[in-house]
Amino acid sequence: MKQQKKFNSGLEHEIIAKSEMAQNSVHEFATVEELLRHDAGNTSAPANIAERLQKSSAGIPKPPRSLWQRLFGE
């Protein structure tokens, strides 16, 4: 009976420790945009998809410089 109690208390400590770790990693986002930025920053694309994206976006011209950039040379 005593051994069973030790096992349960060890199991309880493990469960409590895991729940505390889960609570520390919880993020609350005020907007959907914040959630998407966080997700994009923490998620990397697979190598083959990133390579295909680089190839397909290589032909896209850069947008023209704004009037302020042309006037002040930025």
C-alpha positions in Angstrom: 0.0 0.0 0.0 2.8 2.4 0.9 4.6 1.8 -2.4 1.4 2.5 -4.4 1.1 5.9 -2.6 4.7 6.8 -3.5 4.0 6.0 -7.1 0.9 8.1 -7.2 2.6 11.1 -5.5 5.5 10.9 -8.1 3.0 10.7 -10.9 1.1 13.7 -9.4 4.4 15.7 -9.3 5.1 14.9 -12.9 1.6 16.0 -14.0 1.9 19.2 -12.0 5.3 20.0 -13.5 4.0 19.4 -17.1 1.0 21.6 -16.5 3.2 24.4 -15.1 5.4 24.1 -18.2 2.3 24.3 -20.5 1.1 27.4 -18.6 4.4 29.2 -19.1 4.3 28.6 -22.9 0.8 30.0 -23.4 0.5 33.1 -25.5 -2.5 35.3 -25.7 -2.9 37.4 -28.8 -4.8 40.6 -29.1 -5.4 40.4 -32.8 -5.3 37.7 -35.5 -2.4 39.6 -37.2 -0.3 39.1 -34.1 -1.1 35.4 -34.1 -0.1 35.1 -37.7 3.2 37.0 -37.2 4.1 34.8 -34.3 3.2 31.6 -36.2 5.2 32.8 -39.3 8.2 33.6 -37.1 8.2 30.2 -35.4 7.4 28.0 -38.5 9.9 27.4 -41.2 9.0 26.2 -44.7 10.3 22.9 -45.9 13.5 23.3 -48.0 11.9 22.2 -51.3 9.1 24.7 -50.9 11.4 27.5 -49.9 13.6 26.8 -53.0 10.5 26.9 -55.3 9.4 30.1 -53.8 12.8 31.7 -54.3 12.8 30.6 -58.0 9.2 31.8 -58.6 9.7 35.2 -56.9 13.0 35.9 -58.6 11.3 37.4 -61.7 9.1 39.8 -59.8 10.3 43.4 -60.2 10.9 45.5 -57.2 8.2 48.2 -56.6 9.2 51.7 -57.7 10.7 54.0 -55.1 8.4 56.4 -53.5 8.5 60.2 -54.2 10.1 60.8 -50.8 12.8 58.2 -51.4 13.6 59.8 -54.8 13.7 63.3 -53.4 15.8 62.6 -50.3 17.9 59.8 -51.7 16.9 57.1 -49.3 
